[in-house]
Amino acid sequence: MLDFNQQKSRYLWLIEVLQNYKLEKSFTAKITEWNEQNGVVGFPSKYSLCIEYRDIPKSNMDLIFYLDQDGNWSKVEILNIDVAEIYRHQGFGSRLIKQAINIAKVVGAKRICGDALEKNGYSSVGFYKKCGFDISEDSKPRKFYMENIQNN
C-alpha cells in the first residue's frame, strides 16, 4: 500500500501528464477530483477528467483513473459519454473514445472499461463493439472493456 507521500507524488504526476497532454483542437479538458471515503487522507482513490467538444454543446465524456496499490494507473473507466442528439451518428462519439484510449495509453493504464447503456430500447453495445471493445455478456449492466491497451 502506498503511503501519503507516494500517493501525492502519483497524483501530481497524473495531473501534470493530463495538463500537458495535447488534445485534438476540437476538445477541451478539465481535471476534477473524484472523492471517495476510502482514499488515503487528503487524496481520493481515483481521479477524473472531463473531455468536451469546444463547439458542440452537451457533448462530453468523463474518465476516471484508478491508482492501484503499487502506484500504477491500473485502469481508466469511461463513466459516461454523451453526444447531443443532433450530432449523433457523425463520428463524434468515436473521436471521444479515441481520445480516451490515447490518454489511457499515455498514463500507462492496461485496461479501459465502462458500463454499456441499455434503456428505453436504446443500447450502446453496438457503438462500443464498433470502437473495438469487448462486451461482457453475463452482467447487468453489460460491461465494455479493452485489455492490454498498451499493445493496441
PLY file of the C-alpha trace (Angstrom):
ply
format ascii 1.0
element vertex 152
property float x
property float y
property float z
element edge 151
property int vertex1
property int vertex2
end_header
0.00 0.00 0.00
1.29 3.44 -0.89
1.85 5.94 1.87
0.56 9.52 1.74
3.65 10.99 0.04
3.76 8.24 -2.58
0.09 8.76 -3.45
0.62 12.52 -3.57
3.52 12.04 -5.95
1.49 9.80 -8.27
-1.48 12.21 -8.34
0.76 15.19 -9.03
2.37 13.22 -11.86
-1.05 12.34 -13.30
-2.19 15.96 -13.14
0.99 17.11 -14.90
0.60 14.48 -17.63
-3.06 15.37 -18.18
-2.34 19.10 -18.25
0.46 18.62 -20.79
-1.44 16.13 -22.96
-2.18 17.61 -26.37
-5.83 17.02 -27.18
-7.10 17.48 -30.72
-8.03 21.14 -31.30
-11.74 20.26 -31.17
-11.55 19.28 -27.49
-11.03 20.85 -24.10
-10.45 19.02 -20.83
-10.71 19.73 -17.13
-9.49 17.68 -14.20
-11.99 17.11 -11.41
-11.35 15.25 -8.19
-13.48 12.15 -7.60
-13.73 11.95 -3.81
-14.27 8.68 -2.06
-14.11 7.94 1.63
-11.70 5.05 1.20
-8.91 7.22 -0.18
-5.81 7.92 1.88
-6.22 11.10 3.91
-6.19 14.07 1.57
-6.39 12.10 -1.65
-9.15 10.14 -3.35
-8.52 6.60 -4.59
-9.31 7.74 -8.13
-9.24 10.91 -10.22
-11.48 12.05 -13.04
-11.12 14.04 -16.23
-13.91 15.55 -18.32
-13.28 15.91 -22.06
-15.67 18.14 -24.00
-16.02 19.32 -27.56
-15.29 23.04 -27.75
-18.04 23.93 -30.22
-20.60 21.15 -29.74
-22.88 21.71 -26.75
-23.66 18.83 -24.42
-21.07 16.53 -25.98
-18.57 15.18 -23.49
-17.04 12.22 -21.71
-15.92 11.61 -18.13
-12.92 9.39 -17.41
-11.89 8.02 -14.01
-8.28 6.99 -13.36
-7.72 4.23 -10.78
-4.50 4.02 -8.78
-3.54 0.51 -7.64
-1.59 -0.50 -4.52
1.69 -0.46 -6.44
1.25 3.13 -7.62
0.26 2.27 -11.19
-2.77 3.60 -13.01
-4.40 0.20 -13.35
-7.43 1.20 -15.38
-9.34 4.07 -16.87
-13.11 3.90 -16.68
-15.38 5.74 -19.06
-18.02 6.91 -16.64
-20.27 8.45 -19.25
-20.17 9.60 -22.82
-22.78 11.93 -24.22
-23.16 13.45 -27.67
-26.00 15.87 -28.29
-28.70 14.11 -30.29
-28.36 16.30 -33.40
-24.65 15.33 -33.65
-25.05 11.57 -33.22
-24.02 9.09 -35.93
-21.43 11.52 -37.29
-18.29 10.10 -35.61
-18.18 12.49 -32.64
-18.56 9.70 -30.06
-15.86 7.61 -31.75
-13.47 10.58 -31.62
-14.12 10.93 -27.88
-13.37 7.22 -27.41
-10.14 7.56 -29.42
-9.04 10.39 -27.10
-9.82 8.23 -24.04
-7.78 5.30 -25.36
-4.83 7.55 -26.20
-4.89 9.19 -22.77
-5.10 5.79 -21.05
-2.02 4.69 -23.00
-0.11 7.84 -22.02
-0.67 7.28 -18.30
0.28 3.59 -18.63
-3.12 2.04 -17.89
-3.54 -1.52 -19.07
-7.34 -1.52 -19.22
-10.13 0.81 -20.27
-13.72 -0.08 -19.45
-17.22 1.06 -18.56
-20.91 0.19 -18.46
-22.84 -0.04 -21.73
-26.11 1.88 -21.51
-29.25 -0.09 -22.24
-32.56 1.68 -21.60
-35.74 2.73 -23.37
-34.97 0.42 -26.29
-31.56 2.04 -26.87
-28.31 0.13 -26.42
-24.77 1.45 -26.69
-23.34 -2.08 -27.01
-23.04 -1.82 -30.81
-21.24 1.51 -30.52
-18.62 0.10 -28.15
-18.16 -3.01 -30.31
-17.59 -0.75 -33.32
-14.94 1.13 -31.30
-13.05 -2.14 -30.68
-14.24 -3.03 -27.17
-15.15 -6.49 -25.96
-18.57 -6.85 -24.30
-19.32 -8.86 -21.18
-22.41 -10.91 -21.92
-23.03 -12.04 -18.34
-23.53 -8.79 -16.45
-26.24 -6.19 -15.99
-25.47 -3.54 -16.93
-23.30 -5.03 -19.64
-19.67 -4.04 -19.39
-17.41 -2.97 -22.22
-13.66 -3.31 -21.88
-10.37 -3.32 -23.71
-7.47 -5.21 -22.13
-3.75 -4.67 -22.73
-4.34 -1.32 -24.40
-0.61 -0.61 -24.43
-0.36 -3.23 -27.19
-3.23 -1.84 -29.30
0 1
1 2
2 3
3 4
4 5
5 6
6 7
7 8
8 9
9 10
10 11
11 12
12 13
13 14
14 15
15 16
16 17
17 18
18 19
19 20
20 21
21 22
22 23
23 24
24 25
25 26
26 27
27 28
28 29
29 30
30 31
31 32
32 33
33 34
34 35
35 36
36 37
37 38
38 39
39 40
40 41
41 42
42 43
43 44
44 45
45 46
46 47
47 48
48 49
49 50
50 51
51 52
52 53
53 54
54 55
55 56
56 57
57 58
58 59
59 60
60 61
61 62
62 63
63 64
64 65
65 66
66 67
67 68
68 69
69 70
70 71
71 72
72 73
73 74
74 75
75 76
76 77
77 78
78 79
79 80
80 81
81 82
82 83
83 84
84 85
85 86
86 87
87 88
88 89
89 90
90 91
91 92
92 93
93 94
94 95
95 96
96 97
97 98
98 99
99 100
100 101
101 102
102 103
103 104
104 105
105 106
106 107
107 108
108 109
109 110
110 111
111 112
112 113
113 114
114 115
115 116
116 117
117 118
118 119
119 120
120 121
121 122
122 123
123 124
124 125
125 126
126 127
127 128
128 129
129 130
130 131
131 132
132 133
133 134
134 135
135 136
136 137
137 138
138 139
139 140
140 141
141 142
142 143
143 144
144 145
145 146
146 147
147 148
148 149
149 150
150 151
